[in-house]
Amino acid sequence: MSTEASTAAAITTAWRAESARLVGALTRMTRDVDLAEDLAQDALVAALEQWPVTGVPANPAAWLMTTAKRRGVDQFRRAETLRRKVEGLALALPGAEEGRVPDLDDQVDHIEDDVLRLMFLTCHPSLSPESRAALTLRLVGGLTTSEIARGFLSTESAMAQRISRAKKSLAEARADFDIPTGPERDQRLDDVMAVIYLVFNEGYSAAAGEDWLRPGLATEAIRLSRMLSGLTPHEPEVLGLQALLEIQASRLPARVDEDGAAVLLEAQDRSRWDHELVRRGLSALAEGRALAAQGKPVGKYFLQASIAAEHARARRAEDTDWAQIAALYDVLANAAPGPVVEVNRAVAHGRAHGPAAGLAVLDALRGDELGSSPLLPSVRGDLLERAARHAEAADAFAEAATRSRNAAERAVLERRAEENSARRSSSG
């Protein structure tokens, strides 16, 4: 690799690793998330200009933080109407009492708390879930607007407007950068986890477009979940989220074949699973279980991770302990009831106790509870197929295919509809 290429790679790596810390620290100091991001971007531009000439510094994080803070001081000093902010910012830095701009090389302080604060800020209740996801990827994940737009099948201009509106909403809501306490903190932590899970799901099984997977989003969600676990190490539910994402993501290499076609769980080549991700996921789950044994509460992510772990432990699809999975889904249905849980519970009961048991769970659902999602008819089709009711299965898969907005998923559903239609014809 050339010196220019290695420097560019070092800048990209440093930015992806440090951008959340930069923006978090600068937001704490300026109380202005838009200004904080501008200052962080200024530091990135400075790195792009200087590092190819001077070389990559020994401590890239400290260099970026130093540059961003100094530019913040300079900007405040130039703005007469913000003189008080100059004083407040300067007093927050060592050396202010001597009336000089301090050397900030070792001033990467309050970092972890700042990142956690930033996560809570980007998941403020004044924002919609979609805006929370975009802003979290931008400020905490360090992704560019174009990367986020590609991940969510949006145009760059539309995504830029969404992110800009989200920042404006935070300013209008006078969102506090401090970490909330009590019930508000618990609710906001749930919101943070929900955003990370939303990002992962969009990467793991894309809702629309040509591609079945968007690995970049799934990878970013795992990174955010690991970061959140590191910032809140005594929360078993956060560890459960990390475990769930690690274990689910381990299947990504086997979820498509050589032609890019989707491969369902039971047909996957498990030797292609990423067993290091499985190991990390099971380790996080074990940590969460140890905390739960001490009386710490667990919730839907921990329970879903426990279900995913059962699949991960089965060396072959036929070794899966479906009775245990069905029992875990029964617990999950009580802890976090909802139509998606019920559909998945139907799958588990269908495998554990026969297709009639799964169909009984589905029959208890209203047909409109999942809106236009293909999930309900596709699962019904699978259970009907297992019950050898091929005519009904073909109709269910055909309906699911018309509902799907993802080309790869639609192809699988159409193929299964055709297969069941052929079986219906041959048996007739």
Secondary structure by P-SEA (a helix, b strand, c coil): ccaaaaaaaaaaaaaaacaaaaaaaaaaacccaaaaaaaaaaaaaaaaaccccccccccaaaaaaaaaaaaaaaaaaacccaaaaaaaaaaacccccccccccccccccaaaaaaaaaaaaaacccccaaaaaaaaaaccccccaaaaaaaacccaaaaaaaaaaaaaaaaaacccccccccaaaaaaaaaaaaaaaaaaaaaacccccccccaaaaaaaaaaaaaaaaaaccccaaaaaaaaaaaaaaccccccccccccccccccccccccaaaaaaaaaaaaaaaaaaaaacccccaaaaaaaaaaaaaacccccccaaaaaaaaaaaaaaacccaaaaaaaaaaaaaaccaaaaaaaaaacccccccccaaaaaaaaaaaaaacaaaaaaaaaaaaaaacccaaaaaaaaaaaaaaaaaaaaac
